[in-house]
Every structure is written in C-alpha cells, then in structure tokens.
Amino acid sequence: MAATGEPLAKRPRRNHTPVFKTKVALSAVRDEKTIVELAQQFDVHPNQITQWRNQLLDGAASVFDGEAKAATPTAPVDVKTLHAKIGELTLENDFLSGALGKAGLLSS
C-alpha cells in the first residue's frame, strides 16, 4: 500500500517485440551500464533484463550450429485444394453480391 493508504496501481502488462528484447539483452551483455541503469533507461524491470540476457547467451550457440533450422516447419501445400477453395469462395461472393444487389442492400 502507498503512504496515503491507497493501493498501488498495477502497471498494465506489456508485450515487447523481439527486436526490443534483443536490443536490451545486447546492452546488458556489453556491460557498459549496470542492469539497474539499463532498467531505468528502457523502463523494464532488472529481473526481466537479466532473463533476456541469459536467453540471448543460451541461444547464441545455435547461431553457429551449421544447420539451417526453419523457424516453423512448413507443411506441403496442396495447390489443387487451394484453387478449389478460391473458386468456392468466388462463387459465394458472386452469389451474395447478386442477392444483396437485388435486395437493394448493396451500393455499387
């Protein structure tokens, strides 16, 4: 509780981009500033900076693995199925467009 007797306001949860996390973690790895100074600079809790720094250092070895790893495994694409779906959706759009036009609900 605050000195005035009022409860502390909770900060809304923030989702930081991977680019921001990398920037903060690299700053922590450089050791040019303390974690507390970086926390003030980037407005992030010091524990979070330490966690991102450790994640960066733990994952750094995978950069030099020599194996190309896909971020997400891709499933084979069935082009015929996709074309069939496109045709189906086109027919539905044409039908609905015509029906709405006849009902006077669609402005051309």
Buried (B, 14 or more C-beta within 10 A) or exposed (E): EEEEEEEEEEEEEEEBEEEBBBBBBEBBEEEEEEBEEBBEEBEBEBEBBBEBBEEBEEEEEEEEEEEEEEEEEEEEEEEEEEEEEEEEEEEEEEEEEEEEEEEEEEEE
